[in-house]
């Protein structure tokens, strides 16, 4: 009789262990990152290729896991410690306590049920899942071989279950999505924020990663130098004046236009004038200009970057919706969208954003309102204008005067510097809703 009890307890324990193996397999494979599994495959790690295959075919894998969990769970339930229950019941019936003797059957069944349940939950569920989540790719490689064999043995049953599940979903009008992203941009941002809190990322790394996502949504309009700031050379400019312009501004490329900046005829490279430096009168501009590249202001920056790389180009003339020149965009402008302002050794202008305190910031008029919101946690509209200067003019419906104060959303804005029709420097102060009223 005692040997039957030991055999029964051993059988139940082994079935719970088997259930735990399938729980470990399920969580380790599903929680694994595809990129890491592919890296392990490239490194030739044992079981990595099979684990990556399981991860790529979740339908068959999950159906097989469910078969295993159900099979071994049912077997554990069938055995159910019947011999142990009988043995406990006999012990309670012989108890001198009448209450225990009278409740021998429910007490025996209850104790065995609680013991099996606790063991099944801890050993068969929680511990395996915690292990799987701690090192998912490692355990996925360990279980991939046995699970692959089990898939082969139960392929008919798991296929039948998967087909039935798809049929039920279809009857309820639920479409199975096969093209959902494994991870979304929002989830990555949450991971970055959590990583920064734990010291995995510093401020620079955080800004760079987030800039990549912003870059994917950015257009040429956001990065370009507007036409009011473009330094160009008129096609009939004298050689001496061309040299003076190049010395004054120090750019490597200049758009060349005929009469008006809306009629750009080419681009002049400064390096093409080097051998004329001692004798400027030998400069024949029409022989030096190169073909200009024209792009719409709505073009994605990512596409323009690809075009620059493919054509080995570094400057394009930006056209507005009417075909006029909206500005120019350079490779440096694109890179600054990713890594921030790039200061040359000769640059002396103030940084575009200077945070004076938690509530005050000084900005260039060309700064995007979204950049201010990100830095100050403010609520400036981001869809009404590409620049803070444009937002102010749009809000007022006119050109503001110097030292004029405007309140937009939760920011008080003061015009500090102005050049003709351009707002070049502004002071923004974050205010409370009551102060805004």
N, C-alpha and C positions, 0 to 999 in steps of 0.2 A: 504493500500500500504506500509506504514512504517513497519507494522508488518511482511510483506513478506520479506522486506529487512533484518530486524533483524534475522528472521528465517534462511534466506539464509546465512548470515554472520556467524551465530552460527554453521550451518551445515558444512560450509567450514572449520571453525576453528576446530571443533571436528574431521573432517576427517584428517586434518593436524596433530592433536594430535595423532590420531590412527596411522598415517604413522610414526610419531616420536617414538611411542611405538615399532613398528617393527624394526626401525633403531636401537633403544636402545637395543632391544633383540638380533639382529644380532651381533652387535659389542661386547656386554658384554659376550655372550656365546663363540664366536670365540676367543676373546682376553683372556679369562680365562685360567689359567694354570691347567692342569689336576691334577697335584699333590696337588694344593691348594683346588680344588673341592673335591678331595678324602679326604683331611684332614677335610673339612667342613662336609662331610658325616659321617666321624668317630666321629666328635663332636656332631652329631645329629642336625645340623643346618637345619631350615625349608627351604625346596625347594632345598637343596643341592643335594639330590639323583636325582631329576628330571633334574637339571641343568647339572649334570655329565653325565646323559644319553643323553641329547641333544648334549653335547660336543662330545660324543663318536659316534654319528650318524649324521654327518654333512650333508649328502646327503638329507635326509628327512627334516631336520631342515631348511636348506637353501632354499629348494624348497618351504616349507611352508611360510617362511619369504617373498619370492618373490611373492607368491600368495597374501599375505596380503598387501604388498607395492603396487603391481599393482592394486589390487581391490580398495583400498581406494584412491589411486592416481587418478585412472580413475573416480571414483565417484566425487572427488573434481573437476576434469576437466569438467565433464558433467554439474555439477551445475554451475561452472565457474562464479558465480556472475552476472548472466544474469539480474536479477532485479536491481542490483546496477548499471550495465552498462546503463540500460534504464533510471534510475533516474538521473545519471550523464549527460547523453546525453541531457535530457530535460533541465537540468540546464545550460549546455553550449549553447544550442540553444537560450535561453532567455538572453544570455549575450549581453551587449551593444557593446562588442568588436566583430567586424565582423569576424576577423580571428578565434576566438574561436567558434563562431557560425557555421562557415563553416566547421571546423574540429571537430565538436562535436562527431561524431561516432568514428573516430580513436583515439581521445584523451580519450574518455571514456573507450574504450576497452584497450588501452595502460596502463592507470592508474590502472585499475582493475587487469590487467595481472601482472604489476610490483608489486603491493601490495600483490597479492596472491603468486607470486614467492618468494618475499623476506621473507614473513611469512613462506612459505613451506620450504625454504632452512634453515632458522634460527631455527624455532620451530620444523620442521619435519625432519631435517637432522643433522645440526651442533651441536646444544645443546645436543640432545640425544646421539650422538656419543662421544662428549667430556665427558659427564657424564659416559658413558659406559667404556671409557678408563681410567677414574680416579680410579674407583673401580670395575673392571670387574666381579670378583667373587660375590660381594655383589649384584649387579644389576642382574646378571645371576640367582641368587636364587629368586629374586623378580619376574622376568618375567617367570620363568620356568613353574609355574602352569598354567597361562592363555595361554601360547604358547602351552603347551601340550594339552589343551582342543581344541585349534584352529587346531592343527595337526590332532586330531581325526576327527574334523568336515570336514576338507579339505583333508583327506588322499587320496581320489581317485584322486583329481585334482593334488596334489603335486606328487603323484606316477606317474601319466601320464606325468607330466612335467619332472621328473627325468629320466623316461624311454626315453622320446623324446631326452633329452640332451645327454644321453649315446649313443643313436642311431646316432645322428649327429656327435658326437666325433668319433664314429667308422667309419662312412662314410668318414671322413677326415683323418683316420688313426692315430688318437690321442688316445694313451692308457692312461686310468685313473690309476694313481699310488695310491695304497692303503698302501704302506709300506714305504712312505717317512718319515724320522724322523721329529718329531714336532719341534725340535730345533737342530741345528748342533753344532759341536765343535767350528767352527769359530764364530758363533753367541754368544756362551757362553764366548769365549775369549773377544769379543767386550763388552759384558756386564760386565765382570770382569774389563777391562780397564776403562770403564765408571764409574763403582762403585768405583774404586781406586781414580779417579779424584774427585769424590764427597765425598770421605772420608768414604765410606761404608766398603771398605777393606783396610787393611794396607799392607805393603810390604810383611810381613811374610805370611799373608793369601793369597795374590796374588800368591806368589811363590808356596805355598802348593797346591792350586787349579790347577795351570798350571802343577805342577809336576805329578798330577794324570793322566792328559792326556798324558804326556811324558811317564809315567810308562806303560801305556797301550800298547805303541809301542816299549818298550824296551825289549831287549833280555838279556840272561845270560851273553853273551860276554861283554856287556857294564858294568855290575856291578861286575864281578868276579875279584879276585886277580890273576894276571897272574902267570904262573908257576915260573917265575924268582924271584917272591917275596914270593912264598909259603915256609913256614917252615914245613918240614916234618921230620919224624923219620924213619930211615932205620930199617928193621925188625930185624937185628942182632946187633943193637946198645946196648951197655952195660947199665945196670941199672943206674950206676952213671952218664953216659952221658945223659940218658933220663931225669933224674932229673935236670941236669945242663941246658939242652935245655928248659925245662918247666920254670925254674926260670928266664932264660935270656929273653925269649920272652913273657911269661905271658899269652899265649892263653889258652882258655878252651878246645880246640880240636885240634888234629894234625893228618894229614893223615899219615898212616904207609905204606911204600912201600918196595918192594923187589928189591934191587940193584939200580933201577932207578925209578924216579918219575912217569914214564909212566906205572909202574906196581904197582898201589896202591892196597893193600890187605885188608885195613880196616881203621878204625878211632880210635884213642886213646883219651879217655876223661880224662882230668886232675883230675877230682874228683874221678876217679877210683883208683888213686894212693895215695890218702890222707892217708889211713891206712898203706901204705908202707913207709911213709916219714921217720920214724925213722930207718927203716932197708931196704934200697933200694935193697939189695941183694936178697930179697924175690920176687922181681918183675919178673914175667914171662910174657913177652910182648904178646906172642901168645894167652895167656889165657885172656888178658885184652882187646884186640882190638875188636871193634864192626864192624858190616857189614857196608860197605861204600855205599853211594848212588851216582850213576853216572847219569849225565844229559848232553845232547848235548849243545854246546855253542849257538845254535840257538833257544833254548827253550825260550818262552816268560816268562818274570819275573813274570807276574801275575799267570801263571800256576804253576811255581815253588813255589810261595808263598802258593798257595792252597795245593800243595803236602806237603810242610813243615808243614802246619797246620794239614793236615789229618794224616800224619805219625809221628807228634810230633818230627820233625827233625830240625836241625839248620845248617847243613853243607852238601854240596854235592861236589863231584869231577866233574869238567867240562871237557868234552872230545871234541877234535877238530874233523874235518871231517875225519881224518885218524885214529881215535881211540886213539890217544895219549892224554896225560894230558895237557889241555890248562891252567888249574888253578883250583882254588876252589872258591866257592861262599857260603856265610853264610847268615843267617837271618839278621844280622846287615847290610851286603852289600845291601840287598834288601830294608831295611828300609831307608838307606841313600839315595837311589834313590828317595824316597818320601820326606823326611824331611831335606836332606842335611847331611853333615858330622857330625857324632856323635863322640865327643871327650870323651874318657875315662879319669879318673883322672890321669892315668899314661902316657897319650899321650903327647908327647913333640914335635912331628914333626910339621912343618909349615903347615898352612891351604892350601888346594889344589889350591885355587884361592885367590889372594890378589890384589885388585884394588888399585894401587898407585895414579892414577889420571884419568882424563877423557880419556887419550890416552895410558896409560901404565898399564900393568897388569903382575903380576908374577904368574906362574902356575906350578903345578906338571906335570910331563910328562904323567901321566895317565889320565889327564883331557880330557873329550870329547870336540872336537872342537865346537860342537853346544852350549855347556855351555858358551864358550868364546864369541861366536857370540851374544848370548842372553844378556850377560852382557855388551859387548862393542859395540853392533850394528855393528859388523864387517861381513865380507863375506868369512870366511874360508870355504873350502869345507867340508861338513859333511858326505859325502857318500864314501870317499876314505879310511878312517881309523877310528878306534874306539877311538883313543887317539891322542893328539897333537904330542906326540913323534912319533907315527906311521905315522902321516901325514908328518912330517918333513923328516923322512927316506924315505917315498914313493916319496916325491917331489924331493929329491936329488938323490935317487937311491943308496945311500950308507949311512954309519954311519957318522954323522957329528963329528967334533972335538969340544972340549971345547972352548968357546968364539967365535965360528964361527957364522956368521950372515947370515940369509936367509930371503928372502922376499916371502911371499905367499899371494896372493890376496892383501888385503889392510893392512897387518900386517907385520912389521919387527920383526923377531924372533932371539933372541940371546940365545945360549946354555950356561947356567950358571953353572950347575952341571951335572956330568956324573959319573956313576958307571959301569965300564967295558963296556958292550954294551947297557946299559940303560941310557936314558936321564931323569934325575930326576928333574931338575928345569930349567925353561925357562923364559925369559923375552920377552913379546910381546908389541910392540908399534904400535898403529894405525897411518897410514900415509896417506897422500893425494895421489890421483892417479898420480899426477905429480912426487911426490917423489918416487913412486913405479917404474916409468919408469927409 
